[in-house]
Structure formats: C-alpha cells, structure tokens
Amino acid sequence: MQRSKSDLWVGLFVLIGAAALLFLALQSANLLSLNFQSSYRLTAKFDNIGGLKPKAAVKSAGVVVGRVESIAFDDKSYQARVTLSMDSGYAFPKDSSLKILTSGLLGEQYIGIEAGADAKMLAAGDTITNTQSAVVLENLISQFLFNKAADGPSASGAGSKK
C-alpha cells in the first residue's frame, strides 16, 4: 500500500514537470499566448509581408501592444490583409503607420507602430492604410547587382591604365 502511494506521487510529479516543460516550449516559440486582457481588432494591407507569421508581435517603442491574429490574401487589391489583435489598454491615433520590421539581422519579423498626431483614435474594425512593406533581402541584393551591371565598367578601372 505504501509503495503504490509513493508511485502515485512520483507519477503526479512527473506529469506536472512534463506539463511545465510543454508550457515553456510553447511559450518560447510564440505558439501559446496567455492574454486575459480585452482586445480590439484592426486590419492593415501590405504589398509584401515577407516572413511575417500569425502570432507575431505588434510593438510600439519596443513594447508589445498586440499580436498578429491572421494573414490572408485580398483578391481585389492583390495585397496581404493582416488582422491585428491589439490590447485594449493601448490606443493609437488614426494616422498611425505600420512597418514590418526584423529583430536583428536575420531574426523574426514583427509589426512596428509609429503613432501619428491625429486627435481621433483607432477603434475596433478600423483599417490602417499607411503601411510599409517588409524589406526582402533577396530584392535588395538583386537591385544592387542590377544597378552595378547597368553602370557598366567602372571609371576607376579605366583610369588606372595609362
């Protein structure tokens, strides 16, 4: 009887430990967000979202003020429609702008909000039109190479021969 009782407690302890590890893994991977605050939804349209994913952070001045709820493609405007879930404790002016930014050189992408100066605030269901798309590294490299090829032979190479 004593042995089965200790086995029960050990099993319970192992289950609690496994649940704690699962919780930490999901929390660190941004797959689980426990937020008990009320929120409101905003919509934004971007030409290119790069590697932005649902549940990505929405930050203002480095502070997380919301999360990306969903991403869809708009057939009419041929743009990405991003739905944001913003914490109701934060309000932003209607003329605020959104940018898709990257944390670090090759880090995860998030949305940054730059507050505007309008007296009216964004409300649930509003659409933000002042957006800046993600900077795609491959596009920058190809644009740089194309500009170098269009310049032709460099002037410094021709000037070195006398």
SULBELDA-V51200 format. One record per residue. RES is the residue in one letter. PSI is psi in whole degrees, 0 to 359 (* if undefined). NEAR is the number of other C-alpha atoms within 8 Angstrom. D_CENTER is the distance of its C-alpha to the mean C-alpha in Angstrom with 1 decimal. Layout:
RES:PSI:NEAR:D_CENTER
RES:PSI:NEAR:D_CENTER
//
This chain:
M:317:4:54.8
Q:321:5:53.5
R:317:6:51.7
S:329:7:49.9
K:318:8:48.7
S:325:8:47.2
D:321:8:45.7
L:315:8:44.0
W:321:8:42.6
V:316:8:41.3
G:318:8:39.7
L:317:8:38.0
F:319:8:36.8
V:318:8:35.4
L:317:8:33.5
I:319:8:32.0
G:318:8:31.0
A:319:8:29.4
A:321:8:27.5
A:319:8:26.2
L:318:8:25.1
L:316:8:23.3
F:314:9:21.5
L:320:8:20.5
A:315:8:19.3
L:322:10:17.1
Q:318:10:15.8
S:334:7:15.0
A:7:7:13.2
N:25:9:10.9
L:351:8:13.1
L:124:8:14.9
S:118:6:14.2
L:107:4:17.4
N:114:4:17.2
F:5:4:20.5
Q:153:6:19.8
S:155:6:20.1
S:167:8:17.3
Y:155:11:17.3
R:139:11:15.4
L:157:14:14.4
T:142:12:13.9
A:149:12:12.7
K:132:12:13.8
F:147:12:12.6
D:324:8:15.0
N:124:8:12.7
I:358:10:9.1
G:234:8:9.9
G:24:6:8.4
L:138:10:5.2
K:157:8:6.3
P:149:9:7.5
K:6:10:7.3
A:155:12:3.8
A:150:11:4.8
V:118:15:6.1
K:148:13:8.5
S:123:10:11.9
A:33:5:14.2
G:357:5:12.4
V:132:6:12.8
V:118:9:10.4
V:1:11:11.6
G:186:11:9.9
R:154:13:7.6
V:122:15:6.6
E:312:10:10.1
S:160:9:11.0
I:131:11:10.9
A:164:7:14.4
F:130:8:16.6
D:115:9:18.9
D:334:6:22.4
K:317:4:23.9
S:353:5:21.7
Y:44:8:20.3
Q:164:11:16.7
A:131:13:13.5
R:117:12:13.4
V:125:13:10.2
T:127:12:11.4
L:140:14:10.0
S:107:12:11.9
M:138:13:12.9
D:134:11:15.3
S:347:9:18.7
G:349:4:19.6
Y:131:7:17.6
A:141:7:18.8
F:148:9:17.9
P:156:13:20.3
K:333:11:20.4
D:22:10:20.1
S:154:13:16.8
S:153:13:14.5
L:141:12:10.8
K:146:11:9.4
I:119:14:6.7
L:165:10:7.3
T:133:10:8.0
S:112:9:9.3
G:184:6:12.8
L:315:5:14.5
L:27:6:13.2
G:187:7:10.5
E:156:9:7.1
Q:149:12:4.4
Y:171:13:2.3
I:130:12:4.6
G:137:11:8.0
I:129:12:11.0
E:118:8:14.5
A:142:9:17.2
G:201:10:20.1
A:9:7:23.7
D:148:8:24.7
A:332:6:26.8
K:142:6:25.3
M:156:9:22.2
L:141:9:19.6
A:169:7:20.7
A:133:7:19.7
G:354:8:19.5
D:155:9:19.1
T:130:8:17.4
I:124:14:15.7
T:341:7:17.2
N:88:8:16.6
T:155:11:13.4
Q:127:9:12.9
S:171:11:11.6
A:148:10:10.1
V:118:9:12.9
V:121:7:14.2
L:321:6:16.5
E:321:6:19.1
N:321:8:19.6
L:317:9:20.2
I:314:8:22.7
S:323:8:24.5
Q:320:8:24.8
F:314:8:26.3
L:321:8:28.7
F:318:8:29.7
N:321:8:30.5
K:321:8:32.5
A:326:7:34.4
A:333:6:35.2
D:336:7:36.7
G:201:6:39.3
P:141:6:41.3
S:150:7:40.5
A:329:6:43.1
S:327:6:43.3
G:324:8:44.4
A:329:8:47.2
G:344:7:48.3
S:339:6:48.9
K:130:5:51.7
K:*:3:55.0
//
